Amino acid sequence: MINPDMLKLGSTRSGIRELFEFAQQRARIVGADNVFDFSIGNPSVASPLAVTDAIRSLLTEDPVLIHGYTSAQGLLSTRKAIASHLHKVHGVQAAPEDIIMTCGAAAGVTMTIRALTTGRDDEFLVQAPYFAEYSVFVPAQGGRLVTIAPDFSTFDLNLPAIEQAITKNTKAVLLNSPNNPSGHVSTRGTLDKLAAILSRKADEFGHPIFIVSDEPYRELVYGDIDVPYLPNVYANSIVCYSYSKSLSLPGERIGYVYVPQSAAMANQLVPAILGSARAMGYVCAPSLFQRVIERTVDVLPDLATYTENRALLSDGLKAIGYEVVEPDGAFYLFVKAPNDDAAAFSALAKQDDVLVVPGDAFGCPGYLRISYCVKRATIERALPRFARLFEKSTAP
Amino acid sequence: MINPDMLKLGSTRSGIRELFEFAQQRARIVGADNVFDFSIGNPSVASPLAVTDAIRSLLTEDPVLIHGYTSAQGLLSTRKAIASHLHKVHGVQAAPEDIIMTCGAAAGVTMTIRALTTGRDDEFLVQAPYFAEYSVFVPAQGGRLVTIAPDFSTFDLNLPAIEQAITKNTKAVLLNSPNNPSGHVSTRGTLDKLAAILSRKADEFGHPIFIVSDEPYRELVYGDIDVPYLPNVYANSIVCYSYSKSLSLPGERIGYVYVPQSAAMANQLVPAILGSARAMGYVCAPSLFQRVIERTVDVLPDLATYTENRALLSDGLKAIGYEVVEPDGAFYLFVKAPNDDAAAFSALAKQDDVLVVPGDAFGCPGYLRISYCVKRATIERALPRFARLFEKSTAP
């Protein structure tokens, strides 16, 4: 009587969500300060003041307008502001018509995958480690997720493996750079090579192969790391963006899909993505926050806290003996499980109210994702626990 | 290369959305005051002050919390407030675990349909006139929409026709009372009879038949009309609610699904609906507005404006000669097209910047949906145009 796939999805939840819900339950019992929740990507830095100011100012305007339906594609004024931002920052000739406002990047990705999927054989390629929910999103839209093993030496794209995995059924490569969970950022050189492979394969198979670039972490990079803008590298790129991380608005569900005019069938892709939104009941992206984005589109995140946290946690863990993958961006450390069994380590840590996500969920067993978007004190107070856990799990 | 169903959905749009977008375009050309947009259900009454006050107050709290991810099911405190509201108003023993916060009722309906659909033969029954998007939502989730002809004499449920349409494949009846577009409210007597039919048929076929009650207009009723609460009438009811109309927040996408514990397989339905949300990329309902709802859950809409508009438009149209279906609730007049060709009338009216929706979209040709959630002046200034249009379309 009930859809077994949906029941399974809802019963198991994602490992990350499960830990998050556990953390909330434990917080009610032992107090929030005694739960060391490194499990989720909930920004720990407050939204920029400009966001709060924008909301306050909007509250003085006509509420019928502010909270009313927008067009399905999103407010023209917001899409204009985004197009102009993209032109200014990345030099692309974006038009408002190329942009679709979405309920965050997750909605953008599911809408895009559904628009691209025509049959059960359609393949979407992703290299591990990858955002765990891709393995939900792709089959749920009717496609097949093809995963490529991680490159444990560099966490960079394994181009020969990608090339080999491309078949006549490949619809798109899912790219997530800065990467969740590894923090890795693909360089222009690597992306140029990827583009060349995809173009060659597209010629060979006689149809375009897209890159779906899921980039909620674009602005969260450290040092002088450059995050190349995919549409400047490869014409058939579709960008799924979210303000969840850059403006610390993850719960508000606001982002967009950008389909460059250069993309193959761009004039069909935009309506097809809008059609997917309609099919799934996405009427419009939240209206107040569409207007907030219009007013804060050029605001950059304050990275000082994440930079500090990253150093504190990375140095602390390395001093204990953990092997840490040095991240270029995002706000996660990807750490080798001391005993190579990430699930066991995560379970052990959970007993100690320390919540870390086993890399298995990201197609990368043996590693742990440890979010550093937490309070500084959480890291400081958790380090002795991480030391104890290291000892326990490496004890002979 | 591109999903033809999605392309079609996105290219054609809904008739309503198309008129809405046309209205916005025309407004930029001739000015908003010269577009008489009776096409969409965008509340024209401002959100209650309590909503704005709640947002202002929330802006003084911790932004990391306010804008952060909530659990997939929604904030416990919000679900508690809703459960308590439902108990107080309808006497149901609702628990927070029975409630799933959603991005509006459209998301709630698609999530519920997807959770209930196990194969292409699954049928969802709806009597015309019905919300046009059901014909998108049901097939997009893998089911089949079975439609029952309208009862043009009363616009009430045609119980014998419903009974006849139920087969072994019937999963649920979609109910929308107050009805969009007719404004009709089903009485307790009618619903009791419907419940008896469904129970009998469920016994006959050996599986439950659900009612999915889509009720964004619950609070918008006129005079002493009572809107029976489905879970009090029929155990296997699932309620999809939205604050779009009651709190005038249609663009904010905030509502919930309530699965009463009395419903068959309730303990599987809740996770299956959550699984559907996950499959479609609904991470959580917008967080700020989840908190707003917690604080405004008992606030009722101010119906004075709609009551006035309803009388003004209804009396005005009747004086011209139009046949009007007197609505119990919602904010639409369902009006017989003067020449019985609603599409032609709508096209004619569009040339005059008067936007009304042909009933064809609601499975009810020959009728027009005219929203009265507009400014009073819009009605006043449009009436002469409606008079001219009546003359034109009835001219021999």
Interface residues (C-beta under 8 A of the other chain):
Chain A: M1 I2 N3 P4 D5 M6 L7 K8 L9 G10 S11 R13 S14 R17 F20 E21 Q24 I40 N42 P43 S44 V45 A46 S47 V51 T52 I55 R56 L59 D62 P63 V64 I66 H67 G68 Y69 T70 S71 A72 L76 C103 G104 A106 A107 G108 V109 T110 M111 R114 A115 L116 T117 T118 E133 V136 F137 A140 K171 H207 P208 S248 L249 P250 G251 E252 R253 A264 M265 Q268 L269 V270 P271 A272 I273 L274 G275 S276 A277 R278 A279 M280 G281 Y282 V283 C284 A285 P286 S287 L288 F289 Q290
Chain B: M1 I2 N3 P4 D5 M6 L7 K8 L9 G10 S11 R13 S14 R17 F20 E21 Q24 I40 N42 P43 S44 V45 A46 S47 V51 T52 I55 R56 L59 D62 P63 V64 I66 H67 G68 Y69 T70 S71 A72 L76 C103 G104 A106 A107 G108 V109 T110 M111 R114 A115 L116 T117 T118 E133 V136 F137 A140 K171 H207 P208 S248 L249 P250 G251 E252 R253 A264 M265 Q268 L269 V270 P271 A272 I273 L274 G275 S276 A277 R278 A279 M280 G281 Y282 V283 C284 A285 P286 S287 L288 F289 Q290
